[in-house]
Amino acid sequence: MPGWKYAFSLSREAVKAATPPGTARLIEHSMAQHNGKYIDRVLNFPTPTADPADPLNWAPWRKFACLATVSLYAFVANFASAVVAPALPIWNASFPGNAMPFEDLTQFIAVIFAMFPFLTLLGPLEVSFNVLILGLGNIFWVPLANVFGRRPILITSALVLFVASVCGTFTSDFHRVLFIRISQGLGSSVAETIAPAIVGDMFFVHERGTWMALYTASLASGSVVGGICGGYIAARDGWFCLFTVSSALAGTAFVCAVLLAPETLYERPAPCLPAPRVPRNYRYWHRTTPVPCLTLGTLPSMHITLPSRFLGGSVHVVDPDLNFTWYSSSSSSSLSSGDLSAVAPARFSKQTRASRVTALPAVSSNIHTHIQLPPRYPAFTFLRSLRCGMYRGNLFYQFVRPWYTLRLFTTWIVMLQYGGLVGGVAVISTVGPQLLSLPPYAWGQNSGLLFLGALAGILLGAAYSTVLADQRLTAFAKRQGHGFAEPESRVPILLPSLAVATGGLLLFGFCAQYPGEYRWVGLVFAYGMVAFGLTQVPAIWFNYLIDSYAQLASDCFVMTCILRGIIPFAWTFFISQWIQSDGFLIPFGGFTVMLGVFSLLTVPLIWTGKRMRIATARFVVGNQ
């Protein structure tokens, strides 16, 4: 199998012609007719099966309903996590008989203590533990989803979140509320792992950028809205109302998951790129090397030896009249005239009909015995969509598999960039409200309005990704003679976003170091800049992982969420002491440098990402 040395020794032309996992044939040049002219046609990839239950075949309303469901769940998960933080000072006023020191109240956010007691040796910490538990919960949820399906795990996690939120409305005991917060954290874990995998299962390659941007906007806005509303809700309607609002939202998400989120983990044949067809307009054809085309009528009586450049994992034999493809699983480079056992039809187009098959010339008496008609599938009714549960086996291996994704360079890039941005947001959300509550600002209970800047940045970031992500992918494929779309074509739009987010950290540190009557504008604007970049990273990188690694993407999400919890934990662990000793500018300058280094890792992937996918193809194909 090819490795790193082989991948980086290939010529530029060979890399362009290679089709490692993640490469999709998106454009068929000059094959569609419009107003008397032949234009390029956008192909759907992956190729859906004939089963109506295949998520790629769902009606648009069903896809949108499922997308809205997982987006709502992601919003509620982050809202329930963040809504308690601004209301912590109100606890003692609401329950004077159960008053607690503020350091103990922060354990409502730092609920990881109860699950991992050894961490109490680290001493009292700030709100970053909540981020840590959301990542660690996926160590259990994602392997279970890979074995039993995404739908039952999504429903179970939403149910856990709902039940925990309801229980929070009936108790004021500190230790019981602490356990409830643990349960809420577990119920919120899959918002950043299984939910984006569901989005990737439903849409074709050229559609994922738009829909993933909408999902990530919901994901990021949940914590922002919770940060804005938490203090007002607790001050006006009491502490219990925090859990009442969370339980109402979680209950809605649970009902929607049961009714509107069918199973999306669908077993289909491994995607294989169709052979390029000769376009009516030959202006592109000189750039590509066509695959040999053989007619089905002469196949049984021909002895064929393909040139070595066309030999690989499979041999493509295409019948242009019937429009389906044959694949040979044999390693031999020849097809004997009397043996068709090694050749089986792997895919039929929807236009193929039995009448056309029976109309073939009688060139061989046994040719029809090797043609398999597409199976008949039952209709995908509402009752069928409610079915839940499968068993794919090998449970222990599924728990180990996420750690193997550390062999993929992209996993490290996503972990560091996502963790760095979440760390920046966590630090700003920790020190920002405290800063605005002091002179010269003295915002008091209105200090949570700082989060409005983040909300504006999230909305702008979602619009940016929605407009550019899929447009750039399609434009890149149109420029290629073979019409290939590469996951790396979306990545360059990340560079401006990362530059804006990195500059936002430095701007926040400068405005915090030198406060003034109107410097709050700089604080709010800086928070929006960081949130703008935070929306881009999952919108672009999650799509990259899904396109490149298919079913391994959810395992990559597990590792991403773990480090995305560790980095904010480390940053907020030292921030208070660091600010007290050196002020705001030096700590935020250090965070700016680290995020800048993480951002620069994008550059080598843009230029050599496809070579990396060639080098790691053996890991991906062998673990689907």
C-alpha positions in Angstrom: 0.0 0.0 0.0 1.2 3.5 -0.7 2.8 5.4 2.2 4.2 8.9 2.8 7.3 8.3 0.7 5.3 7.1 -2.2 2.7 9.9 -1.9 5.3 12.7 -1.9 7.3 11.2 -4.7 4.4 11.4 -7.2 4.5 13.9 -9.9 2.0 16.8 -9.9 0.0 15.3 -12.8 -0.2 11.9 -11.0 -1.5 13.5 -7.9 -4.2 15.4 -9.9 -5.3 12.1 -11.5 -5.3 10.1 -8.3 -8.6 9.4 -6.5 -7.9 8.7 -2.8 -10.7 8.8 -0.3 -12.3 12.2 -0.4 -11.9 12.9 -4.1 -15.2 13.1 -5.8 -16.1 13.4 -9.5 -18.4 16.4 -9.2 -18.5 17.9 -12.7 -19.2 16.3 -16.0 -18.1 18.7 -18.7 -20.4 19.6 -21.6 -22.9 16.8 -20.9 -26.1 18.7 -20.2 -28.0 20.7 -22.8 -29.5 24.1 -22.0 -31.0 26.5 -24.5 -29.3 24.7 -27.3 -25.9 24.7 -25.7 -24.0 22.0 -23.9 -23.1 23.0 -20.3 -21.4 21.3 -17.4 -23.5 19.0 -15.2 -23.1 18.7 -11.5 -23.0 15.0 -10.4 -24.3 13.7 -7.1 -21.6 12.1 -4.9 -21.7 9.7 -3.1 -23.9 7.7 -5.5 -27.2 6.9 -3.7 -28.6 3.4 -3.8 -32.1 2.6 -5.0 -33.4 2.2 -1.4 -35.7 5.0 -0.4 -34.4 4.6 3.1 -30.9 5.8 1.9 -30.5 9.3 3.5 -29.3 10.6 0.2 -32.7 9.7 -1.4 -34.8 11.4 1.3 -37.3 14.1 0.3 -36.1 17.6 0.9 -38.6 18.2 3.6 -37.4 15.2 5.5 -33.7 16.2 5.2 -34.6 19.7 6.4 -36.6 18.4 9.3 -33.7 16.2 10.4 -31.3 19.1 10.0 -33.5 21.4 12.1 -33.7 18.7 14.8 -30.0 18.2 15.2 -29.4 21.9 15.0 -32.0 22.5 17.8 -30.4 19.8 19.9 -27.0 21.4 19.4 -28.4 24.8 20.4 -30.2 23.4 23.5 -27.2 21.4 24.6 -25.0 24.5 24.7 -27.7 26.7 26.1 -28.3 24.3 29.0 -24.6 24.2 29.6 -24.1 28.0 29.6 -27.3 29.3 31.2 -26.2 28.6 34.8 -22.9 30.4 34.7 -24.2 34.1 34.9 -26.7 33.1 37.5 -24.3 31.6 40.1 -24.2 34.8 42.2 -28.0 34.6 42.7 -27.8 31.1 44.3 -27.2 32.4 47.8 -29.9 35.0 47.5 -32.4 32.4 46.3 -31.5 29.7 48.9 -30.2 31.5 52.0 -30.6 28.3 54.0 -28.3 26.4 51.6 -25.7 29.2 51.0 -22.4 28.1 49.6 -19.1 29.7 48.9 -18.7 30.9 45.3 -15.8 28.5 44.7 -18.2 25.6 45.5 -20.9 27.0 43.2 -18.5 26.9 40.3 -18.7 23.2 40.5 -22.1 23.5 38.8 -20.0 24.2 35.8 -17.0 22.1 36.9 -19.1 19.0 37.1 -16.2 16.8 36.0 -15.2 16.5 39.7 -17.9 14.0 40.4 -17.1 11.8 37.4 -13.3 12.0 37.8 -12.5 12.5 41.6 -8.8 12.5 41.1 -9.1 15.9 39.4 -10.0 17.5 42.8 -6.3 17.3 43.5 -5.9 20.2 41.1 -7.8 22.5 43.5 -10.8 24.7 42.8 -11.0 25.7 39.1 -13.1 27.9 37.0 -15.8 27.2 34.4 -13.5 25.3 32.0 -14.4 21.9 33.4 -17.8 22.1 31.8 -16.0 22.2 28.4 -13.9 19.3 29.4 -16.8 17.0 30.3 -18.6 17.7 27.0 -15.6 16.2 25.1 -15.0 13.3 27.4 -18.6 12.1 27.2 -18.1 11.3 23.5 -15.6 8.6 24.4 -18.6 6.5 25.2 -21.4 7.8 23.0 -19.7 7.7 19.6 -18.5 4.0 19.7 -22.0 3.1 20.8 -23.4 5.0 17.8 -21.1 3.3 15.4 -22.4 -0.1 16.6 -26.1 0.5 17.3 -26.8 3.4 15.0 -26.9 7.2 15.4 -30.7 7.5 16.0 -30.9 5.6 19.3 -27.9 7.5 20.7 -29.3 10.8 19.6 -32.6 10.0 21.2 -31.0 8.7 24.4 -28.8 11.7 24.9 -31.7 14.1 24.3 -33.7 12.1 26.8 -30.9 12.3 29.4 -30.7 16.0 28.9 -34.5 16.4 29.2 -34.8 14.3 32.4 -31.9 15.9 34.1 -33.3 19.4 33.3 -36.7 18.4 34.7 -35.2 17.0 37.9 -33.4 20.3 38.4 -36.7 22.1 38.8 -37.5 20.1 42.0 -34.4 20.4 44.2 -32.4 23.1 45.8 -29.9 20.7 47.4 -26.4 21.6 46.3 -25.2 18.0 45.8 -28.3 16.9 43.9 -28.0 19.9 41.6 -24.4 19.0 41.1 -25.4 15.5 40.0 -28.0 17.0 37.7 -25.4 19.1 36.0 -23.3 16.0 35.5 -26.3 14.4 33.7 -26.9 17.5 31.6 -23.2 17.3 30.5 -23.5 13.7 29.4 -26.8 14.4 27.6 -25.2 17.3 25.7 -22.0 15.5 24.6 -23.0 14.3 21.2 -23.9 17.7 19.9 -20.5 18.1 18.3 -19.8 14.5 17.2 -22.9 12.5 16.2 -25.0 15.6 15.1 -22.5 16.8 12.4 -22.1 13.2 11.2 -25.9 13.0 10.7 -25.7 16.2 8.6 -22.9 14.7 6.5 -24.9 11.5 6.0 -27.9 13.3 4.4 -26.3 15.6 1.8 -24.1 15.3 -1.2 -20.6 16.6 -1.3 -21.6 19.8 -3.1 -24.3 20.6 -0.5 -22.6 19.9 2.8 -20.9 23.3 3.1 -24.2 25.2 3.2 -26.0 22.9 5.6 -23.0 22.4 7.9 -22.7 26.2 8.2 -26.3 26.4 9.5 -25.7 23.6 12.0 -22.5 25.2 13.4 -24.3 28.5 13.7 -26.9 26.8 15.9 -24.1 25.0 17.9 -22.2 28.2 18.6 -25.2 30.4 19.3 -26.5 28.2 22.1 -23.9 29.1 24.6 -24.0 32.8 23.6 -27.8 33.0 24.1 -27.5 31.1 27.4 -24.8 33.5 28.6 -27.1 36.5 27.7 -30.3 35.1 29.2 -29.1 33.2 32.3 -28.7 36.2 34.6 -31.9 37.8 33.6 -34.0 34.6 33.9 -32.6 33.8 37.4 -33.0 37.4 38.6 -36.6 37.8 37.4 -38.2 34.4 37.8 -35.9 32.6 40.2 -33.2 29.9 40.0 -35.5 27.1 39.2 -36.7 28.8 36.0 -33.2 28.1 34.5 -34.0 24.4 34.5 -37.6 25.0 33.5 -36.5 26.8 30.3 -33.8 24.2 29.7 -36.3 21.3 30.2 -38.8 22.9 27.8 -36.2 23.3 25.1 -34.7 19.8 25.8 -38.2 18.2 25.7 -38.9 19.8 22.3 -35.6 18.5 21.0 -36.3 15.0 22.3 -39.8 14.9 20.7 -38.3 16.1 17.4 -35.5 13.5 17.6 -38.1 10.7 18.0 -40.3 11.9 15.2 -38.1 13.7 12.7 -34.6 12.1 12.9 -34.5 8.7 11.2 -31.4 6.5 11.1 -28.7 8.0 8.8 -26.0 5.3 9.3 -26.6 3.5 6.0 -24.5 0.7 4.7 -23.8 1.4 1.0 -21.1 0.1 -1.3 -17.8 2.0 -1.1 -18.0 5.0 -3.4 -16.2 4.5 -6.6 -15.6 7.3 -9.2 -17.3 6.6 -12.6 -15.1 6.6 -15.6 -15.0 9.9 -17.4 -17.2 10.2 -20.5 -16.0 11.8 -23.7 -17.8 15.2 -23.7 -19.4 16.7 -26.8 -17.1 19.7 -26.3 -13.5 18.4 -26.6 -11.8 21.5 -25.0 -11.3 19.6 -21.7 -10.6 16.1 -22.9 -7.0 16.7 -23.8 -6.2 17.2 -20.1 -7.4 13.7 -19.0 -6.5 10.1 -19.7 -9.8 8.2 -20.4 -10.3 4.7 -19.0 -10.7 2.0 -21.6 -14.3 1.4 -22.5 -15.6 -2.1 -23.3 -19.0 -3.0 -24.6 -21.0 -5.6 -22.7 -21.8 -7.6 -25.8 -18.2 -8.4 -26.6 -17.0 -8.8 -23.0 -17.6 -12.6 -22.7 -15.6 -13.4 -25.8 -12.7 -11.0 -25.3 -9.3 -11.4 -23.7 -8.3 -8.0 -22.4 -5.0 -6.8 -21.0 -5.2 -3.3 -19.6 -2.2 -1.0 -19.6 -0.4 -0.9 -16.2 -1.3 2.7 -15.6 -5.0 1.7 -15.3 -4.4 -1.1 -12.8 -5.3 -0.5 -9.2 -7.5 -1.8 -6.5 -10.2 -2.5 -9.1 -10.6 -2.6 -12.9 -13.3 -0.4 -14.4 -15.2 -1.8 -17.4 -17.9 0.6 -18.5 -20.8 0.0 -20.8 -21.9 3.4 -22.2 -25.1 2.1 -23.7 -26.5 0.6 -20.6 -24.9 3.2 -18.3 -23.6 0.9 -15.6 -20.2 -0.1 -14.4 -18.5 -3.4 -13.9 -15.8 -3.9 -11.4 -13.3 -6.7 -11.2 -12.2 -7.6 -7.6 -9.5 -9.9 -9.0 -5.9 -8.7 -8.9 -5.3 -10.2 -12.3 -4.9 -7.8 -15.2 -6.8 -10.0 -17.7 -10.4 -11.2 -18.1 -10.7 -14.7 -19.5 -13.3 -15.3 -22.2 -15.0 -18.1 -20.4 -15.0 -17.0 -16.8 -17.2 -14.1 -15.6 -17.2 -15.2 -11.9 -14.8 -12.4 -11.0 -16.9 -9.7 -12.6 -20.1 -8.5 -10.9 -22.2 -5.5 -11.5 -21.5 -3.1 -8.6 -23.9 -0.3 -9.6 -26.9 0.2 -11.9 -28.2 3.6 -12.8 -31.8 4.4 -12.2 -32.4 4.5 -16.0 -31.5 0.8 -16.4 -34.6 -1.2 -17.0 -35.1 -5.0 -17.4 -36.5 -4.4 -20.9 -33.2 -3.0 -22.0 -31.3 -5.9 -20.5 -33.4 -8.5 -22.2 -33.0 -6.7 -25.6 -29.2 -7.4 -25.7 -27.8 -9.4 -28.6 -27.6 -13.1 -27.8 -23.8 -13.1 -27.9 -23.5 -15.5 -25.1 -25.9 -18.1 -23.6 -24.8 -17.3 -20.0 -24.6 -13.5 -20.1 -28.0 -13.0 -18.5 -27.2 -15.2 -15.6 -24.6 -12.7 -14.4 -26.7 -9.6 -14.6 -28.5 -8.8 -11.3 -31.5 -6.6 -11.4 -31.8 -4.0 -8.7 -33.6 -5.3 -5.7 -37.1 -4.0 -4.8 -37.1 -1.9 -1.6 -40.1 -1.1 0.5 -41.3 2.5 0.6 -39.8 4.7 3.2 -42.9 5.5 5.2 -43.2 7.5 8.4 -43.6 4.3 10.4 -40.4 2.9 8.8 -38.6 6.1 9.7 -39.4 5.5 13.4 -37.5 2.2 13.5 -34.6 2.3 15.8 -31.6 0.1 16.4 -29.0 -2.0 14.5 -26.0 -4.0 15.5 -22.8 -3.8 13.6 -20.7 -5.8 16.0 -17.1 -5.4 17.2 -17.9 -3.2 20.1 -14.5 -3.2 21.8 -12.8 -2.2 18.5 -15.2 0.7 18.2 -14.0 2.1 21.6 -10.4 1.8 20.4 -10.8 3.2 16.9 -11.1 6.9 17.7 -7.5 6.8 19.0 -6.2 5.5 15.6 -7.4 8.7 14.0 -4.4 10.5 15.6 -2.4 9.0 12.7 -4.2 11.5 10.4 -2.5 14.9 10.3 -5.8 16.7 9.7 -7.2 15.5 13.0 -4.4 17.3 14.8 -5.0 20.5 12.9 -8.7 20.5 13.7 -8.0 19.7 17.3 -5.6 22.5 17.8 -7.5 25.2 15.9 -10.9 24.3 17.4 -9.4 24.0 20.8 -7.6 27.3 20.5 -10.7 29.2 19.4 -12.9 27.6 22.1 -10.1 28.5 24.6 -10.2 32.1 23.5 -13.9 32.3 23.8 -13.8 30.6 27.2 -11.2 33.1 28.5 -13.1 36.1 27.1 -16.4 34.8 28.6 -14.7 34.4 31.9 -12.9 37.7 32.3 -15.1 39.9 30.1 -18.3 40.1 32.2 -16.2 40.7 35.3 -14.3 43.5 33.6 -17.5 45.2 32.4 -19.0 45.0 35.9 -16.2 47.2 37.3 -15.5 50.9 36.8 -15.3 52.7 34.4 -18.0 50.6 32.8 -20.0 49.4 35.9 -22.6 47.5 33.8 -23.6 45.3 36.7 -26.2 42.7 35.7 -26.0 44.0 32.1 -22.5 42.8 31.7 -23.8 39.7 29.9 -24.6 42.0 27.0 -20.9 41.4 26.0 -22.2 38.2 24.4 -24.1 40.2 21.8 -20.8 40.8 20.0 -20.3 37.0 19.8 -23.8 36.5 18.5 -23.2 39.0 15.7 -19.9 37.3 14.8 -21.6 33.9 14.7 -24.3 35.1 12.3 -21.8 36.7 10.0 -19.6 33.6 10.1 -22.5 31.4 9.2 -23.4 33.6 6.2 -19.8 33.7 5.1 -19.6 29.9 5.1 -23.0 29.4 3.5 -22.1 31.7 0.5 -18.5 30.6 -0.1 -18.0 27.0 1.0 -19.9 25.1 -1.7 -19.4 27.8 -4.3 -15.7 27.4 -4.1 -15.9 23.6 -4.2 -18.0 23.6 -7.4 -15.8 26.3 -9.0 -12.7 24.4 -8.3 -14.1 21.2 -9.9 -15.2 23.1 -13.0 -11.7 24.2 -13.6 -10.4 20.6 -13.6 -10.4 18.7 -16.8 -11.6 15.5 -15.0 -14.1 17.4 -12.9 -12.7 16.2 -9.6 -13.7 18.0 -6.4 -11.1 17.9 -3.6 -11.9 18.6 0.1 -8.9 21.0 0.2 -10.7 23.4 -2.1 -12.9 24.7 0.8 -10.0 25.2 3.2 -8.5 28.5 1.9 -11.6 30.4 3.0 -10.6 29.6 6.5 -7.4 31.7 6.4 -9.2 35.1 6.5 -11.4 33.8 9.3 -8.5 32.6 11.4 -6.7 35.9 10.8 -9.7 37.8 12.1 -10.1 35.6 15.1 -6.4 35.8 16.0 -6.5 39.6 15.7 -9.6 39.6 17.9 -7.7 38.1 20.8 -5.0 40.7 20.6 -7.6 43.5 20.3 -9.4 42.3 23.4 -6.2 42.2 25.4 -5.3 45.7 24.4 -8.8 47.1 25.3 -8.8 45.3 28.6 -5.3 46.5 29.4 -6.2 50.2 28.8 -9.9 50.6 29.8 -11.8 53.8 28.9 -15.3 55.1 28.8 -15.9 53.8 25.3 -13.4 50.9 25.2 -16.3 48.5 25.7 -16.9 48.9 22.0 -13.5 47.3 21.4 -14.2 44.5 23.8 -17.6 43.6 22.2 -16.1 43.9 18.7 -13.1 41.7 19.6 -15.4 39.1 21.0 -17.3 39.1 17.7 -14.1 38.6 15.8 -13.2 35.5 17.8 -16.7 34.1 17.4 -16.6 34.7 13.7 -13.6 32.4 13.4 -15.1 29.9 15.8 -18.0 29.4 13.5 -15.8 28.8 10.5 -13.6 26.1 12.0 -16.3 23.4 12.5 -18.2 24.5 9.4 -15.2 23.9 7.1 -13.1 21.3 9.0 -16.1 19.1 9.9 -16.9 18.9 6.2 -13.3 18.1 5.4 -13.3 15.2 7.8 -16.6 13.9 6.5 -15.5 14.2 2.9 -12.1 12.7 3.4 -12.7 9.9 6.0 -16.4 9.1 5.7 -17.5 6.9 8.7 -14.2 7.7 10.5 -15.2 11.3 10.7 -17.2 10.7 13.9 -14.1 9.2 15.5 -12.1 12.2 14.5 -14.8 14.4 16.1 -14.2 12.5 19.4 -10.5 13.4 19.5 -11.3 16.9 18.4 -13.8 17.4 21.3 -11.3 16.0 23.8 -8.5 18.5 22.9 -11.1 21.2 22.4 -11.8 20.7 26.1 -8.2 20.3 27.3 -7.0 23.6 25.7 -9.7 25.8 27.3 -9.2 24.0 30.5 -5.4 24.8 30.5 -5.9 28.4 29.3 -8.5 29.3 32.0 -6.6 27.4 34.7 -3.8 30.0 34.6 -5.7 33.1 33.3 -6.6 34.7 36.7 -3.1 34.4 38.2 -1.5 35.5 34.9 -3.7 38.6 34.6 -3.0 39.5 38.2 0.7 39.3 37.7 1.2 40.7 34.2 -2.1 42.5 33.3 -4.3 41.6 30.3 -2.0 42.4 27.3 0.7 39.8 27.9 -1.6 36.8 28.5 -3.8 37.6 25.5 -0.7 38.3 23.5 0.5 34.8 24.3 -2.9 33.3 23.3 -2.7 35.3 20.1 0.7 33.8 19.3 -0.5 30.2 20.0 -3.6 30.6 17.9 -1.5 32.1 15.1 0.8 29.1 15.1 -2.2 26.7 15.1 -3.7 28.7 12.2 -0.5 28.5 10.1 -0.9 24.7 10.1 -3.6 25.2 7.5 -1.1 26.3 4.8 0.8 23.0 4.3 -2.5 21.1 4.2 -3.8 23.4 1.4 -0.8 22.5 -0.8 -0.2 18.9 0.2 -3.5 17.7 1.6 -4.2 15.4 -1.3 -0.8 13.8 -1.0 -1.5 13.3 2.7 -4.8 11.6 1.8 -2.9 9.3 -0.6 -0.4 8.4 2.1 -3.1 7.6 4.7 -5.6 6.0 2.4 -4.7 2.5 3.8 -5.8 3.7 7.3 -9.1 5.0 6.0 -10.1 2.2 3.6 -9.2 -0.5 6.1 -11.3 1.0 8.9 -14.6 1.9 7.3 
